[in-house]
């Protein structure tokens, strides 16, 4: 697990372990984003992990893994779609996060090409659309295939779905005999809001943001569903082509427009880094007024001959870079602070806010991390926000980290009510009333109730049946909550799942006769449970929800012990030493507490 050690302080052994962890985390993030259309971490968090991975590889090149995230693009195609090999690989882009990065990019391009600092060099600058990448293949002017990016080499065949998008022409006139047009499928803010209204009215799942809605709509096995969704397409690049479209990037995009494709109207040319950054600032200022999501500006060397000379790295072109936007900010009123209890008992404070629009999304809740964050200090005691605490009644600044997760960034003390009082973090669980303790070195306070705490029990059950654990079809989060609260057929712990069918046979009201269930769905659930009586050891270990044991750790343990019996025996042997260690820790903590009470050091 990452202990926050700076890259330049890592030992070779620590670096190897950290690279393994990062490969696992980033791999799962890619799958969640590209296959499942349900990101688990924010763009900013993902970018930070990629940067750390690259820095470690640069310092320890011999430790670079065969499955290095630095060499990967997207995620493998999902099951259910035919696989389509890309004749020209669909690459990702290197990222820039500040103006200095853009100056460095221009310098590196000039150095590679052997150009002096004042030699003329033109770039195109275009908004980076936050949607789903799509490649459209035309042969003889007819659309013959549409494919998602997938892992860059192989994508998913979504031809039937792409044909339902109005912005995608079925035929082209005057195009090269073979032409692959690449661009982004997206959904406008207005269409997204209308879609969610329809979903909610029909009692169906709503989407978190337009990007998820667009990706989920395009990647449907039933094209009639895609047809009912208002998708749009911006063209911005090309892949396989039988003859050049033009001599420059800008002219090639303009030719795509003449062929009938929509291109982004904010695309322009820039002659210097200063002009590139000025255009970035202009687009950033317009961002809130656009009816679609963008998350940065992409710069490309305009001359296609120079692009050819610059070529590619393993996953990104040398001639392009994405200048990402910082998180958006907004001020709003803090109405209340609620405490949520998670699977491991962690008490997580949540800000209840007067709804405010941040980056095109209405935000009414935001994370407050932990009690230290509320108090204006880090977990190590250092001041944050200048030491300003957060109180109910405050005006707070909210941002969406990576444009996904709402967080509270700052407090306006000039608007603080006179009767606002410091927030007192609870020392008992708000769900079960058990003591909530904070262990030394832990940033969070945790409920000690274990499975007697309903919140923990439900979250543990959800984790147990999650996709990476037992993955029981038909037993999702809502079903777990319902069974936990059920008087006739309760599921209070994982073992109860495997007695569900036997207990159902003895109940007066059979599961098949209950609201939301039927003969088929009940039968399918029981069958799915039976199929999971035997699963790989790694899934079982992960499903137990042991603190600090994630998917990668579970796989490592499974590889090491091979069998459950071997692992159980090792744990039994280690138990006396572990108990002695915990007793020593408890005694030391008690001594520190007593010393503090008595004024001793």
C-alpha positions in Angstrom: 0.0 0.0 0.0 1.3 3.5 -0.8 2.7 5.1 2.3 3.2 8.4 0.7 7.0 8.0 0.5 8.5 10.4 -2.1 9.8 8.7 -5.2 13.3 9.8 -4.5 13.2 8.2 -1.1 12.0 4.7 -2.2 14.3 1.7 -1.9 14.3 -0.8 -4.8 12.2 -3.2 -2.8 9.6 -0.4 -2.0 9.6 0.7 -5.6 8.9 -2.8 -6.9 6.0 -3.2 -4.4 4.6 0.3 -5.3 4.8 -0.5 -9.1 2.8 -3.7 -8.5 0.2 -1.8 -6.5 -0.1 1.0 -9.1 -0.4 -1.6 -11.9 -3.4 -3.1 -10.1 -5.1 0.2 -9.2 -4.7 1.7 -12.7 -5.7 -1.5 -14.4 -8.9 -1.7 -12.4 -9.5 2.1 -13.0 -9.1 1.5 -16.8 -11.6 -1.4 -16.7 -14.1 0.7 -14.7 -13.8 3.7 -17.0 -13.6 2.1 -20.4 -15.5 -1.2 -20.0 -18.0 -0.5 -17.3 -18.6 3.2 -17.9 -18.5 3.7 -14.1 -15.3 5.4 -13.0 -14.1 4.5 -9.5 -11.6 7.3 -9.1 -11.5 10.8 -10.4 -9.5 11.9 -13.5 -7.2 14.0 -11.2 -6.5 11.0 -9.0 -5.9 8.8 -12.1 -3.5 11.3 -13.5 -1.6 11.6 -10.2 -1.2 7.8 -10.0 0.1 7.6 -13.6 2.6 10.4 -12.9 3.9 8.6 -9.8 4.1 5.3 -11.8 6.1 7.0 -14.5 8.4 8.7 -12.0 9.2 5.4 -10.3 9.9 3.7 -13.6 12.2 6.6 -14.6 14.2 6.2 -11.3 14.2 2.3 -11.5 14.0 1.4 -15.2 15.0 -2.2 -14.5 11.9 -2.6 -12.4 9.4 -1.6 -15.1 6.7 -4.3 -15.3 5.6 -6.2 -18.4 2.1 -4.9 -17.6 3.2 -1.4 -16.9 0.4 1.2 -17.0 2.8 3.4 -19.0 2.4 1.0 -22.0 -1.4 0.6 -21.8 -4.2 2.5 -23.5 -7.8 2.1 -22.4 -9.0 -1.4 -21.5 -9.7 -4.6 -23.4 -13.0 -4.9 -25.2 -15.9 -6.1 -23.0 -17.7 -9.4 -23.5 -20.8 -9.2 -25.7 -19.2 -7.2 -28.5 -17.4 -8.5 -31.5 -13.7 -7.5 -31.4 -12.3 -5.2 -34.1 -8.6 -4.9 -34.7 -7.5 -1.3 -35.4 -5.4 -1.1 -38.5 -3.9 2.1 -37.1 -3.6 2.0 -33.3 -5.8 4.4 -31.4 -3.4 6.2 -29.0 -3.9 8.2 -25.9 -2.4 11.6 -25.2 0.3 12.9 -22.8 -1.1 15.3 -20.3 -0.1 18.8 -19.3 -1.3 20.4 -16.1 0.2 23.9 -16.1 1.6 26.6 -18.5 5.2 25.4 -17.9 4.3 22.0 -19.2 3.2 23.6 -22.5 6.4 25.5 -22.8 8.3 22.3 -22.2 6.2 20.5 -24.8 7.1 23.1 -27.4 10.8 23.0 -26.4 10.9 19.2 -26.7 9.2 19.2 -30.1 11.6 21.8 -31.4 14.6 19.9 -30.0 13.4 16.6 -31.7 12.9 18.4 -35.0 16.2 20.4 -34.7 14.3 23.7 -34.8 15.6 26.9 -33.2 13.4 28.6 -30.5 12.4 31.4 -33.0 11.8 29.1 -36.1 8.1 29.2 -37.2 6.0 26.3 -35.8 2.3 26.2 -36.0 -0.1 24.1 -33.7 -3.8 23.4 -33.8 -5.7 23.9 -30.5 -9.0 22.2 -29.9 -11.3 21.5 -27.0 -10.8 18.0 -25.4 -14.3 16.6 -25.5 -15.3 14.4 -22.5 -17.0 11.5 -24.2 -16.2 8.1 -25.7 -13.6 7.7 -28.5 -15.0 6.1 -31.7 -13.4 5.1 -35.0 -15.6 5.0 -38.2 -14.4 3.1 -41.2 -15.6 4.1 -44.7 -14.9 2.0 -47.8 -16.0 3.4 -51.2 -17.7 6.2 -49.4 -19.9 3.8 -47.3 -19.8 3.3 -43.5 -18.8 -0.3 -43.0 -17.6 -0.4 -39.4 -17.6 1.5 -36.2 -15.4 0.6 -33.2 -14.6 1.9 -29.8 -11.0 2.5 -28.8 -10.8 -0.6 -26.4 -7.1 -1.1 -25.5 -5.9 0.9 -28.5 -5.2 -2.2 -30.6 -8.6 -3.9 -30.5 -12.0 -2.2 -30.0 -15.6 -3.2 -29.8 -17.8 -3.4 -32.9 -20.6 -0.9 -32.3 -21.5 -0.4 -36.0 -25.2 -0.8 -35.6 -25.3 1.6 -32.7 -23.2 4.2 -34.5 -25.6 4.2 -37.5 -28.3 5.6 -35.1 -26.3 8.8 -34.4 -27.5 11.7 -36.6 -24.0 13.3 -36.7 -22.5 10.2 -38.4 -23.0 10.1 -42.2 -23.9 6.7 -43.8 -22.2 7.7 -47.0 -19.5 10.2 -48.1 -19.0 12.0 -51.4 -15.5 12.8 -52.5 -13.7 10.9 -49.7 -10.7 8.7 -50.1 -11.6 5.1 -51.0 -10.6 4.1 -47.5 -11.1 6.5 -44.7 -11.2 5.9 -40.9 -12.6 9.0 -39.2 -12.0 9.3 -35.5 -13.7 11.5 -32.9 -15.7 11.6 -29.8 -19.3 10.5 -29.0 -20.9 12.8 -26.4 -24.2 14.0 -25.0 -25.2 17.6 -24.5 -26.1 18.9 -21.1 -29.7 19.5 -22.2 -30.1 16.1 -23.6 -28.5 14.5 -20.6 -30.9 16.3 -18.2 -33.9 15.2 -20.3 -32.6 11.6 -20.5 -32.2 11.4 -16.7 -35.7 12.8 -16.2 -37.1 10.0 -18.5 -35.0 7.4 -16.7 -36.2 8.6 -13.3 -39.9 8.7 -14.4 -39.6 5.2 -15.6 -38.0 4.0 -12.4 -34.8 3.2 -14.1 -31.2 4.0 -13.2 -30.0 7.6 -13.8 -26.6 8.5 -15.1 -23.9 10.4 -13.0 -22.7 12.6 -15.8 -23.0 13.1 -19.6 -19.8 11.1 -20.3 -21.2 8.0 -18.5 -24.5 8.5 -20.3 -22.9 8.7 -23.7 -20.6 5.7 -23.1 -23.4 3.6 -21.7 -25.7 4.5 -24.5 -23.2 3.7 -27.3 -22.1 0.4 -25.7 -25.6 -1.2 -25.8 -26.2 -4.7 -27.2 -29.6 -3.5 -28.3 -29.2 -0.7 -30.9 -32.8 0.4 -30.4 -31.8 1.6 -27.0 -28.9 3.6 -28.5 -31.3 5.1 -31.1 -33.5 6.4 -28.2 -30.6 8.2 -26.7 -29.6 11.7 -28.1 -25.9 11.1 -28.9 -23.7 13.4 -30.9 -20.3 13.1 -32.6 -17.4 15.5 -33.1 -14.7 14.4 -35.6 -11.1 15.4 -34.9 -8.7 12.8 -36.3 -8.3 9.9 -38.7 -6.7 6.5 -38.8 -6.3 4.3 -41.8 -6.6 6.3 -45.0 -5.8 5.4 -48.6 -4.6 8.9 -49.5 -3.7 12.0 -47.5 -6.6 14.3 -46.5 -4.4 17.4 -46.5 -1.0 18.7 -45.7 -1.9 20.0 -42.3 -4.0 19.0 -39.3 -6.2 22.1 -39.5 -6.9 21.6 -43.3 -7.6 17.9 -42.7 -10.2 18.7 -40.1 -11.8 21.2 -42.4 -12.0 18.6 -45.1 -13.8 16.2 -42.7 -16.3 19.0 -42.2 -16.8 19.3 -45.9 -17.4 15.6 -46.1 -20.3 16.0 -43.7 -18.9 15.6 -40.2 -19.3 18.0 -37.3 -16.1 19.5 -36.0 -15.7 21.6 -33.0 -16.1 25.3 -33.8 -13.5 26.4 -31.2 -10.7 24.7 -33.1 -8.0 27.2 -34.1 -4.3 27.6 -35.0 -1.6 29.0 -32.6 1.9 30.1 -33.6 3.5 30.1 -30.1 3.2 28.6 -26.6 1.9 32.1 -25.5 -0.9 31.9 -28.1 -1.7 28.3 -27.2 -2.1 29.2 -23.5 -4.2 32.3 -24.5 -6.6 30.1 -26.4 -6.7 27.7 -23.4 -7.6 30.6 -21.2 -10.3 31.7 -23.6 -11.9 28.2 -23.8 -11.6 27.8 -20.1 -13.6 31.1 -19.7 -16.3 29.8 -22.1 -16.5 26.3 -20.5 -19.4 27.0 -18.3 -21.5 28.3 -21.2 -20.9 25.3 -23.5 -23.7 22.7 -23.7 -21.2 19.8 -23.6 -18.4 18.7 -21.3 -14.8 19.4 -22.0 -11.8 18.7 -19.8 -9.0 20.5 -21.4 -7.5 21.7 -24.7 -5.5 19.5 -27.1 -2.5 20.9 -29.0 -1.2 19.2 -32.1 1.7 20.1 -34.4 -0.2 21.3 -37.5 2.2 20.2 -40.2 1.5 16.5 -41.0 5.0 16.0 -42.4 6.4 17.1 -39.0 4.0 14.9 -37.2 5.4 12.0 -39.2 8.9 12.9 -38.3 8.0 13.2 -34.6 6.3 9.8 -34.5 5.1 8.1 -31.4 6.1 6.9 -28.0 4.7 3.6 -26.7 1.2 4.9 -26.1 1.2 8.6 -27.0 2.2 10.8 -30.0 5.2 13.1 -29.6 3.3 15.8 -31.7 0.3 16.3 -29.4 -0.5 17.0 -25.7 -3.7 17.5 -23.7 -3.7 20.6 -21.4 -6.1 19.6 -18.7 -8.4 22.0 -16.8 -8.1 22.4 -13.0 -11.1 21.4 -10.9 -14.0 23.8 -11.1 -15.0 25.8 -8.0 -18.2 27.3 -6.6 -19.4 28.8 -3.3 -22.4 27.5 -1.4 -24.0 27.2 2.1 -23.2 24.3 4.4 -26.5 23.1 5.8 -25.4 20.1 7.8 -22.7 17.5 8.4 -23.8 13.9 8.3 -21.8 10.9 9.2 -21.8 7.8 7.0 -20.5 4.4 8.3 -18.6 2.3 5.8 -17.7 -1.4 5.4 -14.6 -1.2 7.7 -16.5 0.9 10.2 -14.9 4.2 9.1 -17.0 7.3 10.1 -17.0 9.5 7.0 -18.3 13.1 7.3 -20.4 14.3 4.4 -21.3 18.0 3.8 -25.0 18.6 3.0 -25.0 21.7 0.8 -27.4 24.1 -0.7 -27.4 22.8 -4.3 -24.9 24.5 -6.5 -23.8 23.9 -10.1 -20.2 22.9 -10.5 -18.9 22.0 -13.9 -22.4 21.5 -15.3 -23.5 19.2 -12.5 -25.7 20.1 -9.6 -23.8 19.3 -6.3 -25.7 18.9 -3.0 -23.2 16.7 -1.1 -19.5 16.7 -0.8 -16.9 14.7 1.1 -15.2 16.2 4.2 -12.7 13.3 4.4 -12.3 13.0 8.2 -12.3 14.9 11.5 -8.9 16.4 11.0 -10.0 17.9 7.6 -13.0 19.5 9.3 -10.7 20.9 12.0 -8.4 22.6 9.5 -5.4 20.3 9.8 -3.9 17.3 8.0 -3.6 13.8 9.5 -0.1 14.7 10.6 -1.2 17.9 12.4 -0.1 20.4 9.7 -2.5 23.3 8.9 -4.7 23.2 5.8 -6.8 26.1 4.6 -4.7 28.3 6.8 -6.0 26.4 9.9 -9.7 27.4 9.2 -12.1 24.8 10.5 -15.5 24.0 8.9 -18.8 24.7 10.7 -22.4 24.1 9.9 -23.7 27.5 8.6 -20.4 28.3 6.8 -20.1 29.4 3.2 -17.8 26.9 1.7 -16.0 26.5 -1.7 -16.8 23.3 -3.5 -14.9 21.7 -6.3 -15.2 18.5 -8.3 -11.9 16.7 -8.1 -11.1 15.5 -11.6 -14.6 16.8 -12.4 -16.1 13.8 -10.6 -16.0 13.7 -6.8 -17.3 16.8 -5.0 -15.1 18.1 -2.2 -15.0 21.1 0.1 -11.9 23.2 -0.5 -12.2 26.4 1.5 -14.2 28.5 4.0 -15.2 32.1 3.8 -14.7 33.3 7.4 -16.1 36.8 6.6 -19.6 35.2 6.1 -19.5 32.9 9.1 -22.6 33.4 11.4 -21.8 34.6 14.9 -23.6 31.6 16.4 -21.7 29.0 14.4 -20.0 26.5 16.7 -17.0 24.2 16.1 -18.1 20.8 14.8 -17.7 18.1 17.4 -16.9 14.8 15.7 -18.9 11.9 17.2 -17.1 9.3 19.4 -20.0 6.8 19.1 -21.4 5.2 16.0 -24.5 7.1 14.8 -26.0 3.8 13.6 -25.4 1.3 16.4 -24.2 3.4 19.3 -20.9 1.5 19.7 -17.7 3.3 20.6 -15.9 4.9 17.7 -12.2 4.9 18.2 -9.3 6.3 16.3 -6.2 4.2 16.3 -2.8 5.8 16.4 -1.6 6.5 12.8 -5.1 6.1 11.4 -6.7 9.2 9.8 -10.3 8.0 10.5 -12.4 7.1 13.5 -14.0 3.7 13.3 -17.1 2.0 14.8 -16.1 -1.0 17.0 -19.5 -2.6 16.5 -18.5 -5.0 13.7 -21.4 -7.0 12.3 -23.8 -5.8 15.1 -23.6 -2.4 13.3 -26.2 -2.5 10.5 -24.3 -0.1 8.3 -21.1 -2.1 8.5 -22.9 -5.4 8.0 -24.8 -4.2 4.9 -21.6 -2.7 3.3 -19.7 -5.9 4.1 -22.4 -7.9 2.4 -22.3 -5.6 -0.7 -18.6 -6.1 -0.8 -18.9 -9.8 -0.5 -21.2 -10.1 -3.6 -19.4 -7.4 -5.6 -18.0 -8.1 -9.1 -14.4 -8.6 -7.9 -15.5 -11.0 -5.1 -18.3 -13.6 -5.3 -20.0 -11.7 -8.2 -23.5 -13.3 -7.6 -25.8 -12.4 -10.6 -29.0 -10.9 -9.4 -27.8 -10.1 -5.9 -26.7 -6.4 -6.1 -26.6 -3.6 -3.6 -30.4 -3.0 -3.5 -31.2 -6.7 -3.1 -28.6 -7.0 -0.2 -30.3 -4.0 1.6 -33.7 -5.6 1.1 -32.6 -9.0 2.4 -30.8 -7.5 5.4 -34.1 -5.8 6.5 -36.3 -8.8 5.7 -37.9 -10.4 8.7 -38.9 -13.7 7.0 -35.8 -14.3 4.8 -33.0 -12.2 6.4 -29.4 -12.1 5.2 -27.3 -10.8 8.1 -23.9 -12.3 7.2 -22.3 -13.9 4.1 -23.1 -17.5 5.2 -26.8 -16.6 5.1 -26.6 -16.2 1.4 -25.9 -19.9 0.9 -28.9 -21.0 3.0 -31.3 -18.7 1.3 -33.0 -21.3 -0.9 -33.4 -23.8 1.9 -34.9 -21.1 4.2 -37.1 -19.8 1.4 -38.7 -23.3 1.0 -39.9 -23.1 4.7 -41.3 -19.5 4.5 -45.0 -18.8 4.0 -44.4 -16.1 1.4 -42.0 -17.5 -1.1 -39.4 -15.2 -2.7 -41.0 -15.8 -6.1 -44.2 -14.3 -4.9 -42.8 -11.1 -3.5 -42.8 -7.6 -5.1 -40.0 -7.3 -7.6 -39.4 -11.0 -7.9 -41.0 -13.8 -9.9 -40.5 -17.5 -10.6 -37.7 -16.9 -13.1 -35.8 -14.3 -11.2 -35.9 -16.3 -7.9 -34.8 -19.4 -9.7 -32.0 -17.6 -11.4 -30.8 -16.1 -8.1 -30.7 -19.5 -6.4 -28.9 -21.0 -9.3 -26.4 -18.1 -9.3 -25.7 -18.7 -5.6 -25.1 -22.4 -6.2 -22.6 -21.7 -8.9 -20.6 -19.6 -6.5 -20.1 -22.3 -3.8 -16.7 -22.8 -5.3 -14.7 -19.8 -6.4 -11.0 -18.9 -6.9 -9.2 -18.4 -3.5 -8.2 -14.8 -4.5 -11.9 -13.9 -4.9 -12.8 -15.4 -1.5 -10.0 -13.5 0.3 -11.0 -10.3 -1.3 -14.7 -10.9 -0.5 -13.9 -11.2 3.2 -13.2 -7.4 3.2 -10.0 -7.5 5.3 -8.6 -4.0 5.9 -5.6 -3.2 3.7 -6.2 -6.3 1.5 -7.4 -5.2 -1.9 -7.7 -7.2 -5.1 -4.0 -7.2 -5.8 -3.2 -8.2 -2.2 -5.7 -11.0 -2.3 -4.2 -12.3 -5.5 -0.7 -12.2 -3.9 -2.0 -14.1 -0.8 -3.7 -16.7 -3.0 -0.6 -17.3 -5.1 1.5 -17.6 -1.9 -0.7 -20.0 0.1 -2.4 -21.8 -2.8 -5.2 -23.2 -0.6 -7.5 -21.9 2.1 -6.3 -24.6 4.6 -2.6 -23.5 4.1 -3.5 -19.8 4.8 -5.7 -20.7 7.8 -2.8 -22.8 9.3 -0.4 -19.9 8.8 -2.8 -17.5 10.5 -3.3 -19.9 13.4 0.5 -20.1 13.9 0.8 -16.3 13.8 -2.1 -15.6 16.1 -0.2 -15.7 19.5 2.4 -13.3 18.3 -0.2 -11.0 16.7 -2.3 -10.9 20.0 0.9 -10.2 22.0 1.7 -7.3 19.6 -1.8 -5.9 19.9 -1.6 -6.1 23.7 1.7 -4.3 23.6 0.2 -1.6 21.4 -2.8 -1.2 23.7 -0.6 -0.9 26.7 1.6 1.7 25.1 -1.5 3.7 24.0 -2.9 3.5 27.5 0.4 4.8 28.9 0.5 7.7 26.5 -3.1 8.6 27.4 -2.3 8.5 31.1 0.8 10.5 30.6 -1.2 13.1 28.7 -3.8 13.3 31.5 -1.1 13.8 34.1 0.8 16.4 32.1 3.8 14.1 31.5 5.5 13.9 28.2 
